[in-house]
Amino acid sequence: MSGPDSASEDARPALDRFLGSLAARDASEHTRRAYATGVGQFISWLDAHPETGRDWRDPSRRQLRAFLGALDAQGLSRRSVSSRLAALRSFYRYARRQGWVAGDPWSAVSTPRVPRRLPAVLEVSDVEGILDAIGGTGPVGGKGSGPGDALLLRDRAIVETAYGAGLRVSELCQAHVADLDLRRGELRVLGKGRKERIGLLGAPAIDALRAYLDEARPALRSGVELPDPGRLFLNASGGPLTVRGLRYRVDRLFRLAGVPPGASPHTLRHSFASHLLEGGADLRVVQELLGHASLATTQVYTHVSPSRLRDAYRGAHPRASLETRPPRP
């Protein structure tokens, strides 16, 4: 590979092979799309700025700085810039293993410091309000009593399962009936990196799922030939419920219940973890239930309840409960 007329001449095939290696390692579609965007943007930038040089295999420090400046000019957040850098570093590490490049030019570039955001968490009363909205407002987005009732039962099962087991939206949509064991109160799901784990279900979730399976799911799939007939949650047309469709339904329920702005379907998972910790659950147990690879990821939930920290301080510190005394003269 020498003297390319454009950066993409041999970089695009290299990128395709890199993305293929990610797919072979069962990387998620979201990861592959993000990496394709990050690396592809740099290759396109090299083509658009031939005056700086087109050799993607050995970009200069000046080119790296100029590209970062271009990202900043686009108004990208620090998180987005960090995502681009992660994609480029992974791509160049792969290219080095393949013998295409001598090293990773991005290894010396510092990653922007990303502010740590605390996850939004619902109150228990908010969750109860969402469930009340399902049962008390009629069909949500549906028409007629038959299909509407089936969708209400399905929506209740979704909310109870998401909150009761702390599942991601993608895990709910990919779940199959065969993965569900109502007798044991378990749902087997595939998480990030296609790691399998067991989600535990409480009595309300079990009851909601049983009602959905007995009454709603047969009505939704009646007379419909499904490409994946074993999928647990179905849409109004009888097909598998998509991530986009699930988000739309739950967002609609949140608005009906008056949930504070900023909450999303994933907030149910955050609330699951926070409420477990507030109830006294061990952090490593919560880590296992969430399917986190690192305990550091789970530790963010220890900071979402100032009242819990305050109660622990008042109950444990020897001077926390002393009455305020007037200052000495």
Secondary structure, DSSP 8 states (H G I E B T S, - for coil): --S-SSTHHHHHHHHHHHHHHHHHTT--HHHHHHHHHHHHHHHHHHHH-GGG---TTS--HHHHHHHHHHHHHTT--HHHHHHHHHHHHHHHHHHHHTTSSSS-GGGGS--------------HHHHHHHHHHHHHS--SS--SHHHHHHHHHHHHHHHHHHHHHT--HHHHHH-BGGGEETTTTEEEEE-GGG-EEEEE--HHHHHHHHHIIIIIHHHHTTT---SSTTBSSB-TTSSB--HHHHHHHHHHHHHHHT--TT--TTHHHHHHHHHHHHTT--HHHHHHHHT-SSHHHHGGGGGS-HHHHHHHHHHH-TTTT--------
